[in-house]
């Protein structure tokens, strides 16, 4: 469970499951996955992709059952859909007994854990001014210097080094901010910049959006980043970029 004095994290709950050799979910998928969810599962053919999807759904449904009042014991009460088409994914949408819920949900996984983070909001989560959450999980492994030089500026690398943060933590922060704020665009790590590092995490600036707060949790074998952001584009910054582009073509 995430807890912090920052009011951003007060409605946010997190669950993580260790990815052991023995799965924790029932083998009979029909007992806890809806027909629509089974259709989404069938979009994946690679065993590791299917395993990631299954572990994410199980973790998320367990979390929803814990944090939402008056929930039954049946996972079929919940339906989580995250495919815009057979080949295209989208942000998870949560349904309870067939009714869409104002619940923001983000999922992540790495070799050692699966993570689900949820936030219950009073306004629709798909509104541009709604604060949304994003989570990423990475294994605690040393990334090569070439990776850091490709995706992090000199200032960012120095900032991470000064605070003794591994590059993996900075990468997780960027991924989490992207998942929280993106509106369907591709992930471009170079367009996300770490501005500062504080006691709980850091602040990350997207080129066209307001800075996002990121909470970092370091475990024995993984690093988890949870970001709070919105889809609102900074109008002044966008206009400035467009003006610069126009000047360059004159």
Buried (B, 14 or more C-beta within 10 A) or exposed (E): EBEBEBEBBEBBBBBBBEBEEEEEBEEEBEEBBBEEBEEBBEBBEEEEEBBBBBBBBBBBBBBBBEBBEEBEEEBBBBBBBBBEEEEEEEBBBBBBEEEBBBBBBBBBBBEBBBBBBBBBBEEEBBEEEBBBBBBBBBEBEEBEEEEBEEBBEEEBBEBBEEEEBBBBBBBBBBBBBBBBBBEEEEEEBEBBBBEEBEEBBBBBBBBBBEBBBBBBBEEEEBBBBBBBBBBBBBEEBEEEEEEEEEEEEE
